[in-house]
Amino acid sequence: MSVRLAISDVMWGRIEPLMPADPIRGRRWAEHRRTLEAIAWKYRTCAPWRD
């Protein structure tokens, strides 16, 4: 993980149990923490969603 995390380990410890498990069929989902970091970056920088 990057040094500049928006979601600390303590915060992630509280969020992780709320994330859905991988589906039984089909491919695995992307890492939940990485996806949430990307969403936080998008809102923190006011970047367009396509970036």
TIFI-926272 format. One record per atom (N, C-alpha, C): residue number from 1; x, y, z; atom name. Coordinates in pm, whole numbers. Layout:
N
+-----+--------+--------+--------+-------+
: num :      x :      y :      z : atomo :
+-----+--------+--------+--------+-------+
: NUM :      X :      Y :      Z :    CA :
...
+-----+--------+--------+--------+-------+
***
This chain:
51
+-----+--------+--------+--------+-------+
: num :      x :      y :      z : atomo :
+-----+--------+--------+--------+-------+
:   1 :     83 :   -119 :      0 :     N :
:   1 :      0 :      0 :      0 :    CA :
:   1 :     87 :    125 :      0 :     C :
:   2 :     30 :    230 :    -45 :     N :
:   2 :     98 :    358 :    -52 :    CA :
:   2 :    113 :    419 :     88 :     C :
:   3 :    208 :    509 :    100 :     N :
:   3 :    228 :    579 :    226 :    CA :
:   3 :    115 :    678 :    251 :     C :
:   4 :     58 :    734 :    145 :     N :
:   4 :    -47 :    836 :    156 :    CA :
:   4 :   -185 :    773 :    153 :     C :
:   5 :   -218 :    698 :    251 :     N :
:   5 :   -348 :    633 :    257 :    CA :
:   5 :   -453 :    729 :    311 :     C :
:   6 :   -569 :    727 :    250 :     N :
:   6 :   -680 :    807 :    301 :    CA :
:   6 :   -754 :    728 :    409 :     C :
:   7 :   -747 :    597 :    400 :     N :
:   7 :   -815 :    511 :    496 :    CA :
:   7 :   -707 :    445 :    583 :     C :
:   8 :   -703 :    482 :    708 :     N :
:   8 :   -602 :    426 :    798 :    CA :
:   8 :   -633 :    280 :    829 :     C :
:   9 :   -537 :    212 :    888 :     N :
:   9 :   -556 :     71 :    924 :    CA :
:   9 :   -667 :     56 :   1028 :     C :
:  10 :   -678 :    152 :   1118 :     N :
:  10 :   -783 :    147 :   1220 :    CA :
:  10 :   -921 :    162 :   1154 :     C :
:  11 :   -932 :    260 :   1064 :     N :
:  11 :  -1059 :    279 :    994 :    CA :
:  11 :  -1093 :    157 :    910 :     C :
:  12 :   -992 :    101 :    841 :     N :
:  12 :  -1017 :    -16 :    757 :    CA :
:  12 :  -1061 :   -136 :    841 :     C :
:  13 :  -1008 :   -149 :    962 :     N :
:  13 :  -1049 :   -257 :   1051 :    CA :
:  13 :  -1197 :   -252 :   1084 :     C :
:  14 :  -1253 :   -132 :   1089 :     N :
:  14 :  -1397 :   -118 :   1116 :    CA :
:  14 :  -1481 :   -135 :    991 :     C :
:  15 :  -1426 :    -98 :    875 :     N :
:  15 :  -1501 :   -105 :    749 :    CA :
:  15 :  -1500 :   -245 :    688 :     C :
:  16 :  -1387 :   -315 :    700 :     N :
:  16 :  -1369 :   -443 :    631 :    CA :
:  16 :  -1479 :   -546 :    657 :     C :
:  17 :  -1527 :   -563 :    781 :     N :
:  17 :  -1634 :   -662 :    802 :    CA :
:  17 :  -1764 :   -628 :    730 :     C :
:  18 :  -1782 :   -503 :    691 :     N :
:  18 :  -1904 :   -462 :    622 :    CA :
:  18 :  -1899 :   -488 :    471 :     C :
:  19 :  -1783 :   -517 :    419 :     N :
:  19 :  -1766 :   -540 :    276 :    CA :
:  19 :  -1819 :   -678 :    239 :     C :
:  20 :  -1881 :   -690 :    121 :     N :
:  20 :  -1935 :   -821 :     80 :    CA :
:  20 :  -1822 :   -919 :     48 :     C :
:  21 :  -1851 :  -1046 :     65 :     N :
:  21 :  -1755 :  -1152 :     32 :    CA :
:  21 :  -1749 :  -1169 :   -119 :     C :
:  22 :  -1644 :  -1236 :   -166 :     N :
:  22 :  -1633 :  -1263 :   -309 :    CA :
:  22 :  -1749 :  -1350 :   -354 :     C :
:  23 :  -1796 :  -1328 :   -477 :     N :
:  23 :  -1908 :  -1409 :   -526 :    CA :
:  23 :  -1867 :  -1555 :   -545 :     C :
:  24 :  -1963 :  -1643 :   -534 :     N :
:  24 :  -1936 :  -1786 :   -551 :    CA :
:  24 :  -1908 :  -1816 :   -698 :     C :
:  25 :  -1982 :  -1752 :   -786 :     N :
:  25 :  -1964 :  -1773 :   -930 :    CA :
:  25 :  -1900 :  -1649 :   -990 :     C :
:  26 :  -1827 :  -1669 :  -1098 :     N :
:  26 :  -1765 :  -1556 :  -1166 :    CA :
:  26 :  -1628 :  -1524 :  -1108 :     C :
:  27 :  -1573 :  -1414 :  -1156 :     N :
:  27 :  -1438 :  -1379 :  -1111 :    CA :
:  27 :  -1442 :  -1301 :   -981 :     C :
:  28 :  -1327 :  -1296 :   -914 :     N :
:  28 :  -1317 :  -1226 :   -786 :    CA :
:  28 :  -1326 :  -1076 :   -809 :     C :
:  29 :  -1374 :  -1005 :   -708 :     N :
:  29 :  -1381 :   -860 :   -714 :    CA :
:  29 :  -1244 :   -801 :   -691 :     C :
:  30 :  -1230 :   -675 :   -730 :     N :
:  30 :  -1107 :   -602 :   -699 :    CA :
:  30 :  -1096 :   -586 :   -548 :     C :
:  31 :   -977 :   -560 :   -501 :     N :
:  31 :   -956 :   -541 :   -358 :    CA :
:  31 :  -1042 :   -424 :   -308 :     C :
:  32 :  -1122 :   -446 :   -206 :     N :
:  32 :  -1215 :   -344 :   -158 :    CA :
:  32 :  -1143 :   -220 :   -108 :     C :
:  33 :  -1033 :   -238 :    -36 :     N :
:  33 :   -963 :   -120 :     18 :    CA :
:  33 :   -909 :    -32 :    -94 :     C :
:  34 :   -855 :    -94 :   -196 :     N :
:  34 :   -802 :    -17 :   -310 :    CA :
:  34 :   -914 :     60 :   -381 :     C :
:  35 :  -1028 :     -2 :   -395 :     N :
:  35 :  -1142 :     64 :   -458 :    CA :
:  35 :  -1188 :    183 :   -374 :     C :
:  36 :  -1198 :    167 :   -243 :     N :
:  36 :  -1239 :    278 :   -157 :    CA :
:  36 :  -1136 :    390 :   -156 :     C :
:  37 :  -1007 :    355 :   -163 :     N :
:  37 :   -902 :    456 :   -172 :    CA :
:  37 :   -919 :    538 :   -300 :     C :
:  38 :   -952 :    471 :   -410 :     N :
:  38 :   -971 :    541 :   -538 :    CA :
:  38 :  -1090 :    636 :   -530 :     C :
:  39 :  -1197 :    594 :   -468 :     N :
:  39 :  -1315 :    680 :   -453 :    CA :
:  39 :  -1281 :    800 :   -365 :     C :
:  40 :  -1207 :    777 :   -257 :     N :
:  40 :  -1166 :    887 :   -169 :    CA :
:  40 :  -1077 :    985 :   -244 :     C :
:  41 :   -985 :    934 :   -326 :     N :
:  41 :   -897 :   1020 :   -406 :    CA :
:  41 :   -979 :   1105 :   -502 :     C :
:  42 :  -1079 :   1045 :   -565 :     N :
:  42 :  -1163 :   1117 :   -661 :    CA :
:  42 :  -1230 :   1236 :   -595 :     C :
:  43 :  -1287 :   1215 :   -478 :     N :
:  43 :  -1356 :   1325 :   -410 :    CA :
:  43 :  -1260 :   1425 :   -347 :     C :
:  44 :  -1144 :   1378 :   -303 :     N :
:  44 :  -1045 :   1467 :   -241 :    CA :
:  44 :   -985 :   1563 :   -345 :     C :
:  45 :   -967 :   1516 :   -469 :     N :
:  45 :   -904 :   1598 :   -573 :    CA :
:  45 :  -1005 :   1666 :   -665 :     C :
:  46 :  -1134 :   1635 :   -649 :     N :
:  46 :  -1240 :   1688 :   -736 :    CA :
:  46 :  -1214 :   1653 :   -883 :     C :
:  47 :  -1156 :   1538 :   -906 :     N :
:  47 :  -1128 :   1493 :  -1042 :    CA :
:  47 :  -1254 :   1437 :  -1106 :     C :
:  48 :  -1265 :   1447 :  -1239 :     N :
:  48 :  -1379 :   1384 :  -1306 :    CA :
:  48 :  -1376 :   1233 :  -1285 :     C :
:  49 :  -1490 :   1169 :  -1281 :     N :
:  49 :  -1498 :   1026 :  -1252 :    CA :
:  49 :  -1416 :    944 :  -1352 :     C :
:  50 :  -1410 :    986 :  -1478 :     N :
:  50 :  -1340 :    907 :  -1581 :    CA :
:  50 :  -1189 :    900 :  -1554 :     C :
:  51 :  -1134 :    992 :  -1472 :     N :
:  51 :   -992 :    989 :  -1440 :    CA :
:  51 :   -966 :    885 :  -1335 :     C :
+-----+--------+--------+--------+-------+
***
